[in-house]
Amino acid sequence: MSQPTTSTSSSLPPPPRKQSPTRASGVRLPKPLENANYQTKINLMFANHIMFNPMYCKTCSTNEHILEDRSEGNFVCTKCGCVISRLIDFENNDWRDFDEDKPSNSRVGNSTLEENEDVLIINESRVLGTRIKPDSSKLIKLGKMNIENEFLSEIFKQVTSIVVDQFKLESRYTFKIKELLKEIYSENRRTFNNKTRNQCLAACLFCGLKSEGIGKTLKEFCVILHVSKEEISKWVSIIQKNPKTKELIKTKDYNSPQAFVEDFCKKLHLPPSAISKIKDLVDKAIQSDLLSGKSPSTVAAACLFYFISTSTDQKVTSLQIGEQEIEGATSITSNTFKNALDSIITVFKKQ
């Protein structure tokens, strides 16, 4: 009895059916060759829509301020601080090209940073925050150099704010002050803290501006930085005793009363002709030994008071400047510059 033969074709899968064209909402989608810019237009439409663009801040309604935080793998809006996307990992972080086989922080291999006492070893975590772990593979150098640069950068910003914004001076006057701060900080790093920082800053501003021919009194810096006159004087003596800082401030205008004349006259709104005459009086006064023990600011204030009290110029007399106005502009009491005035009058009578 013969068995029925089975067709081999029944065990094979059926031939693939030709798929019909894809349709969306009854409209035939164009082929790539028919419209090459179709996908680009769709991508642009999605990029400008909040629903389809993951790198779009819903709070700010823009993607201009989106930056990648590589330490956490997040995308953050720098304008409002909102975290747009979290824990994103890219393929190029794990990809390695053996044609250029060099170790780096994002590849397998030894770290490029040398391990020393100023290195903190922290664990790279995929959650918010990091844990300190001694046997981790990621090294971040937060040594003395970085801490020093961060500390100095904050003081330098404060110097620019005081000199440029408050005193209305040019930015070139900040260069010597920053050099003084850098040198003093390197020599007295252990004594620096939030309290002594303003004291040293006031002393460097006082000495640096005086060396540039711009006289400012200690009382001005006492008011601006909220420190006492004795504390500033302590750091001024340190600057004057240090050989490197002493060389920086060693100029002909450092201890000259003329450095204070122009500043005092600007505060009192005196005309340029009056400034030149007061400077001539200062030149005559400093030639005598009678004023050797007086400070430069006191000599300048005394010459200023002498000129205003004896001047017949209508531009000067119309300002009606008295002892109180001079005290406010010079931060020197009337008794102090009047005592110096007696010596100045004696010098002028001899000449």
C-alpha positions in Angstrom: 0.0 0.0 0.0 1.6 3.2 -1.1 1.8 6.1 1.2 0.7 9.5 0.0 3.6 11.8 -1.0 3.7 15.1 0.8 4.8 18.2 -1.0 8.1 19.8 0.1 6.7 23.2 -0.6 4.3 22.9 2.4 7.2 22.8 4.9 8.7 26.0 3.5 7.4 29.4 4.6 5.3 31.2 2.2 6.9 33.8 0.0 7.0 37.3 1.4 4.0 39.4 0.3 4.6 42.7 -1.3 3.7 45.3 1.3 1.4 48.1 0.3 2.6 51.7 0.5 2.5 53.2 4.0 -0.3 55.5 4.5 -1.0 58.0 7.3 -4.5 59.5 7.5 -5.2 58.4 4.0 -2.3 60.4 2.5 0.6 58.6 0.8 3.9 59.6 2.4 6.6 60.7 0.0 9.6 58.6 -0.8 13.1 59.8 0.3 14.2 60.3 -3.2 11.1 62.2 -4.1 11.6 64.8 -1.4 15.0 64.8 0.3 14.2 67.7 2.6 11.1 66.1 4.0 12.7 64.5 7.1 14.7 67.7 7.7 11.5 69.7 7.8 9.9 67.3 10.2 13.0 67.4 12.5 12.9 71.2 12.5 9.2 71.2 13.3 9.8 68.8 16.2 12.8 70.8 17.5 10.6 73.9 17.8 7.9 72.1 19.7 8.1 71.4 23.4 6.4 68.0 23.1 9.0 66.6 20.7 12.2 68.3 21.7 13.7 66.9 25.0 16.3 69.7 25.0 13.6 72.4 25.3 13.1 74.3 28.6 9.3 74.5 29.4 9.8 77.3 31.9 11.9 79.6 29.7 10.2 78.4 26.4 13.6 78.3 24.7 16.6 76.0 24.2 19.3 78.8 24.0 20.4 78.3 27.6 20.7 74.5 27.7 24.1 73.1 28.8 25.4 69.7 29.5 26.5 68.9 33.1 29.0 66.1 32.3 29.7 65.4 36.0 26.1 64.1 36.4 25.1 63.4 32.8 22.3 65.9 32.9 21.1 68.8 30.6 20.4 71.9 32.7 18.9 75.3 31.8 21.4 77.9 33.0 18.7 80.6 33.1 16.2 79.0 35.5 18.2 76.0 36.8 15.7 73.4 35.7 17.0 70.0 34.9 15.8 69.1 31.4 17.1 65.6 30.9 18.8 63.4 33.5 21.4 60.6 33.4 22.1 60.7 29.7 24.9 58.5 28.5 26.3 58.8 25.0 28.0 56.1 23.0 31.2 58.1 22.5 31.8 58.0 26.2 32.5 54.3 26.0 33.9 54.3 22.5 37.7 54.0 22.0 39.8 54.5 18.9 42.9 52.3 19.1 44.5 54.4 16.3 44.9 57.1 18.9 45.3 55.0 22.0 45.9 57.5 24.8 44.3 57.4 28.3 41.9 60.1 29.3 39.1 60.7 31.8 36.4 59.3 29.5 38.3 56.2 28.3 39.7 53.0 29.8 43.2 53.4 31.0 45.3 55.3 33.5 44.4 58.8 34.5 46.3 61.7 33.1 46.5 63.4 36.5 49.3 62.4 38.7 48.3 61.1 42.1 49.6 63.3 44.9 48.6 64.7 48.2 46.5 67.5 46.6 44.2 65.1 44.7 40.7 64.2 45.9 39.6 60.7 44.7 35.8 60.7 44.2 33.5 58.1 42.9 31.7 58.8 39.6 28.0 58.3 40.4 24.9 58.2 38.2 22.8 59.8 40.9 22.7 63.3 42.2 25.8 64.0 44.2 29.0 62.1 44.5 30.6 59.9 47.2 34.2 60.2 48.3 35.9 56.8 47.9 39.6 56.1 48.1 39.7 53.3 45.5 37.8 55.0 42.7 39.0 55.4 39.1 38.1 59.1 38.6 40.5 61.7 39.8 39.7 65.4 40.2 42.5 67.7 41.1 41.4 70.3 43.7 44.8 71.2 45.0 46.3 74.3 46.4 46.8 75.9 43.0 43.0 75.8 42.2 42.0 77.0 45.7 44.5 79.9 45.4 43.2 80.9 42.0 39.6 80.8 43.2 40.4 82.9 46.3 42.4 85.5 44.3 39.8 85.7 41.5 37.1 86.7 44.1 39.4 89.5 45.5 40.3 90.7 41.9 36.6 91.1 41.2 36.2 93.2 44.3 39.2 95.3 43.3 37.7 96.1 39.9 34.3 96.9 41.5 35.9 99.4 44.0 38.3 101.1 41.6 36.2 101.2 38.4 32.6 101.4 39.7 33.0 103.3 43.0 36.1 105.5 42.4 35.3 105.9 38.6 38.9 105.3 37.6 40.4 103.5 34.6 40.9 99.7 34.8 44.7 100.1 34.3 45.0 101.3 38.0 43.9 97.8 39.1 47.0 96.1 37.7 49.5 97.1 40.4 46.9 96.4 43.2 46.4 92.9 41.9 50.1 92.3 41.8 50.4 93.4 45.5 47.5 91.2 46.5 49.0 88.2 44.8 52.4 88.7 46.4 51.0 89.3 49.9 48.7 86.3 49.6 51.6 84.0 48.6 53.7 85.2 51.6 50.9 85.3 54.2 48.6 82.5 53.0 48.1 80.9 56.5 46.8 84.1 58.1 44.2 84.8 55.4 40.5 84.4 56.2 37.3 86.3 55.6 38.2 88.9 58.2 41.9 89.6 57.2 41.0 89.5 53.5 39.3 92.9 53.6 42.1 94.3 55.8 44.7 93.3 53.2 42.6 94.4 50.3 42.2 97.9 51.9 46.0 98.2 52.4 46.7 97.1 48.8 44.2 99.6 47.5 45.7 102.3 49.6 49.3 101.6 48.6 48.6 100.7 45.0 46.6 103.9 44.2 49.2 106.1 46.0 52.0 104.6 43.8 49.9 105.6 40.8 49.6 109.2 42.0 46.0 108.8 43.2 45.7 109.6 46.9 42.9 108.1 49.0 42.7 108.3 52.7 42.5 105.4 55.1 39.1 106.5 56.3 37.6 106.0 52.9 38.7 102.4 52.8 37.5 102.0 56.4 34.0 102.9 55.3 34.0 100.9 52.1 35.3 97.6 53.5 34.1 98.0 57.1 37.6 97.6 58.7 39.4 99.8 61.3 42.2 102.2 60.6 44.6 100.2 62.9 44.0 97.0 61.0 44.7 98.6 57.6 47.9 100.2 59.0 49.1 96.8 60.1 48.9 95.5 56.6 50.4 98.7 55.1 53.5 98.2 57.2 53.7 94.6 56.0 53.6 95.8 52.4 56.3 98.5 53.0 58.6 96.0 54.8 58.3 93.2 52.1 61.2 93.7 49.6 59.1 92.6 46.6 56.0 94.7 47.4 58.2 97.7 48.4 59.7 97.6 45.0 56.3 97.6 43.4 55.1 100.7 45.2 58.4 102.6 45.0 57.5 105.6 42.8 58.0 109.3 43.1 54.3 109.9 43.7 53.9 107.4 46.5 54.5 109.8 49.5 53.9 113.0 47.6 51.1 115.3 48.8 50.3 116.1 45.2 48.7 112.6 44.9 46.0 113.8 47.3 45.5 117.3 45.8 43.7 116.3 42.6 41.4 113.9 44.5 40.4 116.5 47.1 39.8 119.1 44.4 37.6 116.8 42.4 35.4 116.2 45.4 35.1 120.0 46.0 34.5 120.6 42.2 37.3 123.1 42.0 38.3 124.3 38.5 41.6 123.1 36.8 43.3 126.4 37.3 42.8 126.1 41.1 44.3 122.6 41.1 47.5 123.8 39.4 47.9 126.6 41.9 47.4 124.3 44.9 50.0 122.0 43.5 52.4 124.9 43.3 51.8 125.6 46.9 52.4 122.0 47.8 55.8 122.1 45.9 56.9 125.1 47.9 55.7 123.6 51.2 57.5 120.3 50.9 60.8 122.0 50.4 60.9 123.0 54.0 61.9 120.7 57.0 59.0 122.1 59.1 56.6 119.7 57.5 58.8 116.6 57.6 56.6 114.9 60.3 53.3 115.7 58.6 51.5 113.1 56.5 51.1 113.9 52.8 47.3 114.1 53.1 47.5 116.6 55.9 49.9 118.8 53.9 47.6 118.7 50.9 44.6 119.6 53.0 46.4 122.5 54.7 47.5 123.9 51.3 43.9 123.5 50.0 42.5 125.4 53.0 45.2 128.1 52.6 44.4 128.6 48.9 40.6 128.7 49.4 40.8 131.2 52.3 43.1 133.5 50.4 41.7 133.2 46.9 39.8 136.0 45.2 38.8 134.0 42.1 35.1 134.2 41.6 34.9 130.6 40.5 36.4 129.5 43.8 34.5 131.9 46.1 31.1 131.1 44.5 31.5 127.5 45.7 31.4 128.7 49.3 33.8 126.1 50.6 34.4 126.1 54.4 36.1 124.0 57.0 33.2 121.4 57.1 33.3 120.9 53.3 37.1 120.4 53.5 36.7 117.9 56.4 34.2 115.9 54.4 36.4 115.8 51.2 39.7 115.1 52.9 38.5 113.0 55.9 40.9 115.1 58.1 39.7 117.2 61.0 40.0 120.9 60.9 42.3 121.0 64.0 44.8 118.7 62.2 45.2 120.7 58.9 45.1 124.0 60.8 48.1 122.9 62.9 49.9 122.1 59.7 48.7 125.5 58.2 50.8 127.4 60.8 53.9 125.7 59.5 52.9 126.3 55.9 52.4 130.1 56.6 55.8 130.2 58.2 57.4 128.6 55.1 55.6 131.0 52.7 56.7 134.1 54.7 60.4 132.9 54.5 60.1 132.5 50.8 
